[in-house]
Amino acid sequence: AKLTRDDSSYVIDIDLKSTGIAKALSRGQKERHISKGHIEDGVMVTDLYQIIKRYGSKMTDIVYEIDHKKKKVVKKTKKWKGEKIYKDKVESMKNYAKDDLLTLYFNLSSYIKDRTTSKDYRFEAVGAEKQDGFVDIHIPNSKELPEYKEMLGEDSDWYARAVIHQDIFSSKDGELLLSV
């Protein structure tokens, strides 16, 4: 993962690949998630979110373009098998958000001020259409906290659980434990 940021713009570029047995079982699956945008009131605001997936001879390229003035998100999907494109679709999304799945993580500290009290939050995020455009965040209570620290280490400022139904964040219920 790489974050490049200055006072006016940012780029988040995350490159994921499977290794070992998972690599063999997933046919060498690779994913790349890219978020580009601008800085507004100290937080990252997405202008473009791209997901590139490769496995076997198949490739998918999904690009979300966000028009903040019109509060509109356009999703462009292209799929290839080998050299042949078999899907080329452009659609307007029903939900609009200033965050995508990547910026939401980096902006959480700005959105959630009290990170010591157990509470549930709901945020809109581009790329979260499998859950109607929302990502649910849970701040653990004192009984839950030891499990987070055991799994994620003890050196974080705070912990949370996000429900994100995306293939790369797969778990039984789409849960992803966060160490911030």
C-alpha positions in Angstrom: 0.0 0.0 0.0 1.3 3.5 -0.8 -0.2 6.8 0.1 1.0 10.0 -1.6 -0.4 13.2 -0.2 0.2 16.9 -0.3 -1.9 19.9 0.8 -4.2 19.7 -2.2 -4.3 16.1 -3.5 -3.7 12.5 -2.7 -3.3 9.0 -4.3 -3.8 5.7 -2.5 -2.4 2.7 -4.4 -2.9 -0.7 -2.9 -1.5 -3.8 -4.7 -2.7 -7.2 -3.4 -1.7 -10.7 -4.5 -2.1 -14.1 -3.1 0.8 -16.4 -2.2 1.5 -20.0 -1.4 -1.5 -22.3 -1.5 -3.9 -19.4 -1.8 -2.1 -18.4 -5.0 -2.6 -21.8 -6.5 -6.2 -22.0 -5.5 -7.1 -18.5 -6.8 -5.2 -19.0 -10.1 -2.8 -16.3 -9.1 -5.4 -13.7 -8.2 -4.1 -10.1 -8.0 -6.0 -6.9 -7.2 -5.1 -3.3 -7.3 -7.2 -0.6 -5.8 -6.4 3.1 -6.6 -8.1 6.2 -5.2 -7.3 9.6 -6.5 -8.7 12.9 -5.3 -8.4 16.2 -3.5 -8.1 17.4 0.1 -11.1 19.2 1.5 -11.2 20.5 5.1 -8.3 18.2 6.0 -9.9 15.0 4.7 -9.4 13.1 1.5 -12.3 13.4 -1.0 -12.3 10.8 -3.8 -12.6 11.9 -7.4 -11.8 8.5 -8.9 -11.7 5.0 -7.5 -10.4 2.1 -9.6 -10.4 -1.7 -9.0 -8.3 -3.9 -11.3 -8.7 -7.7 -10.7 -6.7 -10.4 -12.5 -7.0 -14.1 -12.1 -6.1 -16.8 -14.6 -6.8 -15.4 -18.1 -9.5 -13.0 -16.8 -9.3 -9.3 -16.0 -11.8 -6.8 -14.6 -11.3 -3.1 -14.6 -13.9 -1.0 -12.6 -13.6 2.8 -12.5 -15.9 5.0 -10.4 -15.8 8.7 -11.5 -17.3 11.1 -8.9 -18.8 14.4 -9.9 -19.2 16.3 -6.6 -21.0 19.3 -8.1 -23.8 17.1 -9.5 -23.5 14.6 -6.6 -23.2 11.8 -9.1 -21.1 8.6 -9.4 -20.6 6.8 -12.8 -19.3 3.3 -12.8 -17.5 1.9 -15.8 -16.9 -1.8 -15.9 -14.8 -3.7 -18.5 -14.1 -7.4 -18.4 -11.7 -9.5 -20.5 -11.0 -13.2 -21.0 -7.6 -13.4 -22.6 -7.4 -10.6 -25.2 -11.2 -10.5 -25.8 -13.4 -8.0 -24.0 -16.8 -9.5 -23.1 -18.3 -6.7 -21.0 -18.2 -3.0 -21.4 -20.8 -1.3 -19.3 -21.3 2.3 -18.0 -23.9 3.0 -15.3 -25.0 5.8 -13.0 -24.9 4.7 -9.4 -27.9 5.4 -7.1 -25.7 6.5 -4.2 -23.2 9.4 -4.0 -20.4 9.7 -1.5 -17.3 11.8 -0.9 -15.4 8.7 0.3 -14.5 5.4 -1.4 -13.6 2.2 0.5 -10.0 3.4 0.8 -10.4 7.0 1.8 -13.0 6.0 4.4 -10.3 4.1 6.3 -7.9 6.9 6.2 -10.6 9.5 7.1 -12.1 7.5 10.0 -10.0 9.3 12.6 -11.5 12.6 11.4 -15.0 11.3 11.5 -15.0 9.4 14.7 -13.7 11.7 17.5 -14.6 9.5 20.5 -12.9 6.1 19.8 -13.0 4.8 23.4 -16.8 4.5 23.7 -18.4 1.5 22.0 -20.7 2.7 19.3 -21.9 1.8 15.8 -21.6 4.2 12.8 -22.7 4.1 9.2 -20.8 5.8 6.4 -21.5 6.1 2.7 -18.7 4.9 0.4 -18.2 4.6 -3.3 -17.5 1.0 -4.2 -19.8 -0.3 -1.4 -22.8 -1.0 -3.6 -23.1 -4.6 -2.4 -24.3 -3.1 0.9 -26.4 -0.3 -0.7 -23.5 2.1 -0.6 -22.9 1.9 3.2 -20.1 0.7 5.4 -21.0 -0.1 9.0 -18.3 0.6 11.6 -18.3 -0.8 15.2 -16.1 0.6 17.9 -15.5 -2.4 20.3 -16.4 -2.3 24.0 -14.0 -3.3 26.8 -15.0 -6.9 26.6 -14.4 -7.1 22.8 -11.2 -5.1 22.8 -8.8 -8.0 23.9 -9.8 -10.0 20.9 -8.9 -7.1 18.6 -5.5 -6.6 20.3 -4.8 -10.4 20.1 -5.5 -10.5 16.4 -4.1 -7.1 15.3 -1.4 -6.4 17.9 -1.3 -4.0 20.8 0.4 -1.0 19.2 -2.6 0.7 17.6 -4.2 4.0 18.6 -7.7 2.5 18.3 -9.6 -0.5 16.8 -12.8 -1.0 14.9 -14.7 -3.6 12.9 -16.0 -2.7 9.4 -18.6 -4.6 7.5 -17.5 -4.5 3.9 -18.8 -7.1 1.5 -16.0 -7.1 -1.0 -14.1 -10.2 -2.2 -10.8 -9.0 -0.9 -12.2 -8.3 2.5 -14.0 -11.6 2.6 -15.0 -13.1 5.9 -18.1 -14.9 7.1 -20.1 -11.7 7.4 -18.0 -9.3 5.3 -16.2 -8.2 8.5 -12.8 -6.6 8.5 -11.1 -5.8 11.8 -9.2 -2.5 11.7 -6.2 -1.3 13.5 -5.8 2.4 13.2 
